[in-house]
Amino acid sequence: MENPFQYGKVVSDPSFTDRQQELREMLAEIQSLHSLVLYSPRRYGKTSLLCKVAEQARDLGYKTIFIDFFRVNSRAAFVEIYAREILGQYRKSWRTILKKMARLASGIRPKVSLDTFGNLSFSIDIEAQGDQRLDLEAVLDLPESLDPQQKWLIIFDEFQELAKLNGISFEDLLRARLQHHQRSSYIFCGSQYHLLLKMFNLPSRPFYRFGKLMRLEKIAPAVMADFVWERFGATNTPISREMAQHIVRLADNIPNYVQYIASEFWQLLRLSGRQPSEDLLREAMQKIIQSQKDYFLQIWDGLSPQQRKLLLALSEENSNIFSEEYHKRHRLGAISSSQTAARKLVADQLIVKEGFAYLFADPLFRQYLKTQMTIS
């Protein structure tokens, strides 16, 4: 029987759960031709949500493009990827679109070929032009210029990586073109959301106030627990609601880790033939921690002594961490040293600040520290 829980990748129905309010809000903004900046800590399900939004936008008649800036290492690469994605939206009318693209963006040469299975394959040749800025502008305008009536949803993932491509000048150029588009909505997001927010919040940056900021929060714990309980029951492996709630707590209610822990527990139940129990859940957690041990040790080896002390303290208690009482209780030394350590841990995405608390980005790392690490 197929495992009912999916993690470490984009998930769709039936593994996709909740987010109905977010979907409604995002689609309303898209239909109003507004742009969005979606942000949250890692593993909250941003990419899965974006794919769901794109799916529903297509049902409403939008053409959708998803660009991952981790794949983009130069302006030329961006032009090639962007143009190829646009061309791929017109498979049924590709001959007409090829001619239009060649006319509208003279620096690119779209090509179509057949793969070994007879399917259309699209590629792009880029010819060096005298003014590469004009070539890039023409490609950015293609969604608006190819079809006067068509609406587009264009998603830029890992958008903070844009800053590495010729610096602010690329941001300037991109903003200069996108702000004139009348039938395209844009969603910007990325895993390093602190860098992403600077791009849209600092007055000195080209994308200052370009889109509506939208923080992706955790799914309500009760909803997440119901999802876990229902998925176990749907595969004839029932567990109690209390155990489902325990799984959610172990994962700090981070969707990816909820599914990871639930997946391992489900697998252990099926293979062992034993009844659900707290002991068996602990066994599943130990198996997960053991599989991640080398990775966690690598992280640990790269930390300063103060960072290690602070993380161990956070694994036990994560609020008011700069108070004198907290430092005495956990023998952390100077508060200023902990503040420096915390800033570095946040920058490295090992911890996340939420309100007055500091949370582990990876709850499995927290479990590892609690059960297997001590500092004298």
C-alpha positions in Angstrom: 0.0 0.0 0.0 1.2 3.5 -0.9 2.4 5.6 2.0 -0.3 8.3 2.6 2.3 11.0 3.6 4.6 12.9 1.3 7.5 15.1 2.3 10.6 16.8 0.8 8.9 17.6 -2.4 5.9 19.4 -3.8 2.7 17.8 -2.7 -0.7 17.8 -4.3 -4.1 16.3 -3.4 -4.7 14.3 -1.3 -1.5 15.1 0.5 -2.1 18.8 0.2 -4.2 20.0 3.1 -6.0 23.2 4.1 -4.7 26.6 2.9 -8.2 27.3 1.6 -8.2 30.9 3.0 -4.7 31.5 1.5 -5.9 30.2 -1.9 -8.9 32.5 -1.9 -6.9 35.5 -0.9 -4.2 34.9 -3.5 -6.6 34.2 -6.3 -8.5 37.4 -5.5 -5.2 39.4 -5.7 -4.3 37.7 -9.0 -7.7 38.4 -10.5 -7.3 42.0 -9.4 -3.9 42.0 -11.3 -2.0 42.7 -8.2 1.4 41.3 -7.3 2.2 39.3 -4.2 5.4 38.7 -2.1 4.8 35.4 -0.3 7.2 34.6 2.5 7.6 32.3 5.5 10.3 30.1 7.1 11.3 27.0 5.1 9.2 23.9 4.9 5.9 25.6 5.5 4.7 24.4 2.1 5.2 27.6 0.0 6.0 25.8 -3.2 3.1 23.3 -2.9 0.8 26.3 -2.3 2.1 28.1 -5.3 1.6 25.1 -7.5 -2.0 24.8 -6.2 -2.5 28.5 -7.0 -1.1 28.1 -10.5 -3.4 25.1 -11.1 -6.5 27.1 -10.1 -5.4 30.1 -12.1 -5.1 27.9 -15.2 -8.7 26.7 -14.5 -9.6 30.4 -14.7 -8.0 30.8 -18.1 -4.6 32.2 -17.0 -1.3 31.0 -18.6 1.2 30.4 -15.8 5.0 30.4 -15.6 7.1 29.2 -12.7 10.7 30.4 -12.7 13.1 29.1 -10.1 16.0 31.6 -9.8 18.3 28.9 -8.4 18.4 27.7 -12.0 19.4 31.2 -13.3 23.1 32.0 -13.2 23.2 34.9 -15.7 21.0 37.3 -17.6 21.4 35.1 -20.7 20.2 32.1 -18.8 17.2 34.1 -17.5 16.3 35.1 -21.1 16.6 31.5 -22.3 14.6 30.0 -19.5 11.9 32.7 -19.5 11.4 32.6 -23.3 11.3 28.8 -23.3 8.7 28.8 -20.5 6.5 31.3 -22.5 6.9 29.3 -25.7 5.9 26.1 -23.8 2.5 27.7 -23.0 1.5 27.7 -26.7 2.0 24.1 -27.7 -1.1 24.0 -29.9 -0.3 27.2 -31.7 3.5 27.0 -31.6 4.1 27.8 -35.2 2.3 31.1 -35.0 4.0 32.0 -31.7 7.4 31.1 -33.0 7.0 33.7 -35.7 5.7 36.3 -33.2 8.5 35.7 -30.7 11.2 36.0 -33.4 9.7 39.3 -34.5 9.2 40.8 -31.1 12.5 39.7 -29.6 15.1 39.7 -32.3 17.9 38.4 -30.1 16.3 35.0 -29.5 15.7 32.1 -31.9 13.1 29.7 -30.6 13.4 26.1 -31.9 11.0 23.2 -31.8 12.0 19.5 -32.2 10.5 16.1 -31.5 11.9 13.9 -28.8 12.2 10.1 -29.1 8.5 9.6 -28.2 7.3 12.1 -30.7 6.6 14.9 -28.2 7.4 18.5 -28.9 10.5 19.9 -27.3 11.2 23.6 -27.1 14.6 25.3 -26.9 16.0 28.7 -27.4 19.1 30.0 -29.2 20.4 33.4 -28.1 22.3 35.6 -30.5 24.6 38.3 -29.1 23.1 41.7 -29.9 24.5 45.2 -29.7 22.2 46.2 -26.8 21.5 43.2 -24.5 19.3 45.4 -22.3 16.8 45.8 -25.2 16.8 42.0 -25.8 16.0 41.4 -22.1 13.2 44.1 -22.2 11.7 42.5 -25.2 11.6 39.0 -23.6 10.1 40.4 -20.4 7.4 42.0 -22.4 6.5 38.8 -24.4 3.6 37.7 -22.2 1.9 41.1 -22.8 2.8 41.5 -26.4 2.1 38.0 -27.8 -1.6 38.0 -27.1 -3.5 41.3 -26.3 -6.3 39.4 -24.5 -4.4 36.8 -22.5 -3.9 37.1 -18.7 -0.7 35.6 -17.1 0.4 34.5 -13.7 4.2 34.5 -13.4 5.8 33.1 -10.3 9.4 33.9 -9.4 10.7 31.4 -6.8 14.0 32.1 -4.9 13.7 35.6 -6.1 16.3 36.9 -3.7 18.9 35.2 -6.0 18.2 37.9 -8.5 20.6 40.2 -6.6 23.5 38.0 -7.6 22.9 38.6 -11.3 24.7 41.9 -12.1 23.4 43.4 -8.8 20.9 46.2 -8.6 21.0 46.9 -12.3 19.1 43.7 -13.1 16.6 44.6 -10.4 16.2 48.1 -11.9 15.6 46.7 -15.4 13.1 44.0 -14.2 11.1 46.5 -12.2 11.1 49.0 -15.0 9.4 46.6 -17.3 7.1 44.7 -15.0 5.5 47.9 -13.6 4.0 48.6 -17.1 2.4 45.2 -17.5 -1.4 45.4 -17.5 -2.5 41.7 -17.8 0.1 39.9 -15.8 0.2 39.2 -12.0 3.5 38.3 -10.3 4.2 36.3 -7.2 7.7 36.6 -5.6 8.9 34.3 -3.0 12.1 32.6 -1.7 13.5 30.4 1.1 15.8 33.2 2.4 12.9 35.4 3.2 14.9 38.0 5.2 16.8 38.9 2.1 13.6 38.8 0.1 11.8 41.2 2.4 14.7 43.7 2.1 14.2 43.8 -1.6 10.6 44.9 -1.1 10.8 46.9 2.1 13.9 49.1 1.6 13.2 52.4 -0.1 16.6 52.2 -1.8 15.7 48.9 -3.7 14.0 49.0 -7.1 11.2 46.6 -6.0 10.3 48.8 -3.0 6.5 48.3 -2.3 6.0 46.6 -5.6 3.7 43.9 -4.3 1.5 43.1 -1.3 3.4 41.2 1.4 1.7 38.0 2.5 3.2 35.9 5.3 2.4 32.2 5.1 1.6 31.0 8.6 1.5 27.5 10.0 -1.7 25.6 9.5 -3.8 25.5 12.7 -2.6 22.6 14.9 -6.1 21.1 15.2 -6.5 21.1 11.4 -3.1 19.5 10.9 -3.8 16.8 13.5 -7.1 16.0 11.9 -5.3 15.6 8.5 -2.8 13.2 10.1 -5.6 11.2 11.9 -7.7 11.0 8.7 -4.8 9.9 6.5 -3.9 7.1 8.9 -7.6 6.0 9.1 -8.0 6.1 5.3 -5.2 3.4 4.9 -6.7 1.1 7.6 -4.0 2.0 10.0 -6.0 4.0 12.6 -4.4 5.9 15.4 -5.9 8.0 18.2 -6.5 11.7 17.8 -4.1 12.3 20.8 -1.3 10.5 18.9 -2.0 12.6 15.8 -1.7 15.7 18.0 1.6 14.4 19.4 3.0 14.0 15.9 2.1 17.6 15.2 3.8 18.8 18.4 7.0 16.8 17.6 7.1 18.5 14.3 6.5 22.0 15.7 3.5 22.0 13.4 5.7 22.5 10.4 3.9 20.8 7.5 6.9 19.1 5.9 8.1 17.6 9.2 4.6 16.6 10.2 4.4 14.5 7.0 7.9 13.2 7.5 7.3 11.9 11.1 3.8 10.6 10.2 5.3 8.8 7.2 8.0 7.0 9.2 5.5 6.1 11.9 3.0 4.8 9.4 5.8 2.7 7.7 6.9 1.3 11.0 3.4 0.3 12.0 2.9 -1.5 8.6 6.2 -3.3 8.7 6.1 -4.3 12.4 2.5 -5.3 12.6 2.4 -3.8 16.1 -0.4 -1.6 17.5 0.1 2.2 17.7 1.8 3.3 20.9 4.0 6.0 22.4 6.9 3.6 22.5 6.6 2.8 18.8 6.4 6.6 18.0 9.6 7.1 19.9 11.2 4.3 17.9 10.1 6.0 14.7 11.6 9.3 15.9 14.9 7.5 16.9 15.1 6.0 13.4 14.6 9.5 11.8 17.2 11.1 14.1 19.7 8.3 13.3 19.2 8.8 9.6 20.0 12.5 10.0 22.8 12.1 12.5 25.7 12.8 10.1 24.1 15.9 8.8 23.4 17.2 12.3 27.0 16.5 13.3 28.2 18.5 10.3 26.1 21.5 11.4 27.3 21.1 15.0 30.9 21.0 14.0 30.5 24.4 12.2 29.1 26.2 15.3 30.9 28.4 17.8 30.9 27.4 21.5 28.4 30.1 22.3 26.1 29.1 19.4 26.2 25.5 20.7 25.3 26.6 24.2 22.5 28.8 23.0 21.0 26.1 20.7 21.0 23.6 23.6 19.2 26.1 25.8 16.7 26.8 23.0 16.0 23.1 22.7 14.6 23.2 26.2 13.2 26.8 26.5 12.8 29.3 23.7 11.3 32.6 25.0 12.8 35.6 26.8 16.2 34.3 25.9 18.1 37.5 26.5 16.9 37.9 30.1 19.3 37.6 33.0 17.3 34.8 34.5 17.5 32.8 31.3 21.2 33.2 31.1 21.8 32.2 34.7 19.5 29.2 34.3 21.3 27.9 31.2 24.8 29.2 32.2 25.2 31.2 28.9 27.5 33.9 30.1 27.3 37.4 28.7 24.0 38.4 27.1 25.8 40.3 24.3 27.5 37.1 23.3 24.2 35.3 23.0 22.7 38.2 21.0 25.6 37.9 18.5 25.2 34.1 18.4 21.4 34.4 17.8 21.9 36.8 14.9 24.3 34.4 13.2 22.0 31.4 13.8 19.0 33.4 12.3 21.1 34.4 9.3 22.1 30.8 8.7 18.4 29.8 9.0 19.0 27.4 11.9 16.5 29.3 14.0 13.6 31.6 13.3 12.4 34.5 15.4 8.6 34.6 16.0 7.4 37.2 18.3 9.5 36.9 21.5 10.5 33.3 20.9 13.2 31.7 18.8 12.2 28.4 17.1 14.3 25.8 15.4 13.9 25.8 11.6 14.3 22.1 11.8 12.5 20.5 14.7 14.4 17.2 14.1 17.6 19.1 14.9 16.0 20.2 18.2 15.1 16.6 19.0 18.6 15.5 18.2 20.1 18.1 20.6 17.7 17.3 23.4 18.4 13.5 23.2 22.0 13.2 22.1 24.0 16.4 22.9 25.2 17.9 26.2 27.8 20.6 27.0 29.8 20.5 30.2 
